[in-house]
Amino acid sequence: RKSPMSDRYGVKEIFLTLQGEGARAGTKAVFLRFTGCNLWNGAPAGRSNGEGSCAEWCDTDFFKGKVMTVEEILLELDKAWWPRLSAAVNVRWVVLTGGEPCLQINDALMDALHEAGWAVAVETNGTEPNEAVGAADFICVAPKLGRDGEPLPLVLSRVDEVKVVLPGDLPLRRGWTPDQLNALYAWGEDRGVKHFFVQPMDPLVDPSFVEQTALKRTKEVDTDIEERLDAQWKANLQQCIRQVLKDPRWRLSLQTHKLIGVP
């Protein structure tokens, strides 16, 4: 096996924040965001070409970045965890996310993080095989729909949390169906998943609307955009609320980091 310090990883950013979503929401963590995804290339022009319909609404910037060694990553993680004294009284959590972190996570990285005293959480779409991820302390899978509206196959054998973004499909399509959600719950139950969440999709501005108004942006136009996004988000939220009321095996997750204004 290669020396851990010889491995190289594409990294978009490393930052301190509060975990915003799911079962670990509200906890201190350093996020290590990798570049790259197996479902689309991350470039705005590539949204219509991705394998997953998530390319149409993904709000995460994982495009480009820089190459870092394990040693450089550990140094940046230590710098980000502040104040230093807090490391003595609680666990230091690092969240490996992306893009799709399973494209890059390997044994060298997992071993180095654990040896340095980090507890490791992974946020993945679950479609990329990766044995090294099994060593993580917490694994969240956010399943995605394909272009045909069917769920993409999940290949991880160990999962702690399932988080479904609703509606989670292309504009004007239905998103996740009740039968698909029931099948997903059964899949997770078979693997001992402890937490099941639905989370409202944060909508993007309709590209055609932006294109039409790009040359005449005004305060009124910007207000119109905000109102459209707010209305769509509220509709997505109501879909999640209905799902939980109908089937309380699921819980509601919100992107609390956005609500409180942290990264």
N, C-alpha and C positions, 0 to 999 in steps of 0.2 A: 504494500500500500504506500502511496505517496506520503511524504512528510506533511502534516497538517499545514505547516507554514509555507508549503510550496503550492498549495491550492489557490486558485483565483476565482473570484465571484463577481458578477455584475450587480452593483448596488446602486439603487436610485437615491436612497436617503436613509439616515439614521437619526432618530429624534425621540426625545422624552415626552411622554404624554400620559393621559389616563385612558385605559382601555375603554372604548366607547360602546361596544356591542356585546350582546350575548351574556353568558353566565358570569364572565369575569369583568363585566362593566363596572367602571368606577375605580378600578385598581391601577396602581402605578405600574408603568411598563415602558421599556425602550423598544421602539419599533425599528426593525431592520427590514426595509422594503427592497426586495430584489427587482431587477429589471426583467422584462420578458414574460410572456404568457403563451400557453399552448392553444388558447382559444381565439386570440387575435393579436395583432402586432403592436397595439398601443398607440399607433399614430392616428390622429383624427380622420385622415383619409382612408384608413383601413377598417372603419367601423362596419361597412357593408360587406366585408370579405371574411370576417372571422367565422370560425367553425361554430362558436356558441352565439346564441342570440343576445347574450350579455354584452357583446360588443356594441350594441345599439344604445345601451344605457350605462355602461361602466363609468363611474365617476372618479376613478383612481388614476393618477399619473405614474406610470411605471415605464415610460418611454425613455430610452437612452439611459445615462448614468455614468458611473465610473467603475473600473476594475479594482478590486481590493483583495489583499491576502487575508488569511485568518488572523494573522498578527495585527494587521491594520484595523480589521473589524473589531477585535477585542479592545484595542486601544480606544477606538471611537465609542464603543459601548460604555466603557469605564468613564470616559469624559462626559457622556450624556447623562449617566445616572447621578443625579444631584438632588439633595445634598449628600455628601459621602457618608455621613453618620447614619443615614437611614438604612444602609446596607447591613449594619450591625443588628438591626432590630426587626428586619423582615426579609423575605425572599426577594432576590433581584430577578425580575421577569424580563425576558426578551421575547418579543413576538416576531416570528419569521413570516413575512407576508409578501405580497407582490402587487401586480402580476401574479405569477404562479410560482411559489417558492419550491415546489417539488421538482422543478426543472434544475435546481442548483444545489439543494440540500444534499450533503453526503456525510458519511461516517466521520470524516476528518473534522468537519465543522461542528457536528453534534458533540463529538468527544471533547473538542476544544472548549466549547461553551460550557459544558457540564464541569469540566476540570477547572474552569475559571470561576465556578460558583453560580452560574446562571441557571435558572429554571427556564425551560424552553416551551413556548407555545407556538403552534403552527396554524396558520389560516390558509386553507387550500380549497380548490374546487373539487378535489378528490378524483380527478380523472387521469392523473399521471402516476404510474407505478413508482414507488420509492420506498425501499426497505428501511433506509436510514431514518425516515420520519417516525417509524415506530418507537424510537428511543425518546421522542418528545414527551414532555410532562403533561401537555394538554394539546389535543388536536381538534380543531374546528373545521368541519367540511361545509362549504356553501355550494350546494349542487346547482348545476346550470342546465338550462334547456338548450337543445340544439336548434338549428335553423328550421327543422321540421316540426318543432313544438314538442318533441319527445325528450325526456331527461337523458342527458349524456351518462354513459356507464360510470359507476363509481368503483374504484379498484382498491381502495385502502381497506385493510381488514380490521384495523383498530381506530375507533373514532370516539371522542368524548362528547362532541356537540355537533348537532346539525342545525344550520341556519339557512332558511329559505327566504329569498328576496321575492316579494310579491308586488306586481304580477310576474316579473321576471321573464318577459318575452318581448317580441318586437311590438312597435306601436300598432294599435288596432287589433292585436291578437289577444287571446284570452289568458295567456300565461298558464300557470300551474292549475291543473284540474283537481277536483276532489279525489278522483281515483289515483292520480299521480302522487298526491300528498299522502294518501293512505299507504300506497306501496312504498314510498320513501320512509314512512314511519316504521313499517314492518321491517324494512332493510336495516334501519338503525336499531330496532329492538333486538334483532337477531345478533347484533354485534355489541350489545350492552351499552348503547349510547345513553348517557345520563340526561342530556339536555336537548330539547327540541324547540326551536324558535322560528317564528315568521317575522319578517322585517319589511317595512314599506320601502319600495324602490324609490330612490331619489331621482326624479326625472331630469333629463337634459332638455335644453331648448330645442324645439323642432328646427333642424338645419334649414329647411325651406323657408321658415319664417325669418330666421336670422339673415338668410341670403336676400330676401325681399326687402328687409329694412336696413341692411348694412350701410347703405349710402345716405340714409336719412335718419340716423339714430337721434332720438330726442328723449326728453324726460318722459313724455307720454308713451313712447315706444318701450322704453325700459320698464316702465310701470306695467305695461301690458304683458311683457315677458314674465315679470315677477308674478303677476296674477295668474298667468297660465300655469307656471310651475307650481305655485302654491295650491291651485285647484287640483292639479294632477296628484301632487303628494298627498293631499287630504283624501282623495279617492283611493289611493294605494293604502293609506293608513286604515281607512274604513274596511277595506278588503281584509287586512290583517286582523282587525278587531272582530269581524264576522267569523273568521276562521277559528279564532280562539274561543269565542262564545259558542260556536257550533261544536268544536272539538277541543276541550280543555287539556288534552294531552300536549297541546302546543302552547307556548308562551310568546308574549310580544317582546320583541327587541327593537329598540330605537337607536339611531346613531347619535348617542348623547354627546359625543365629542363635538359634533357640529352644533348642537343646541347650546353648549356652554362655551363654544369658541376656542377650543384647543385643537392642536393638529390631529 
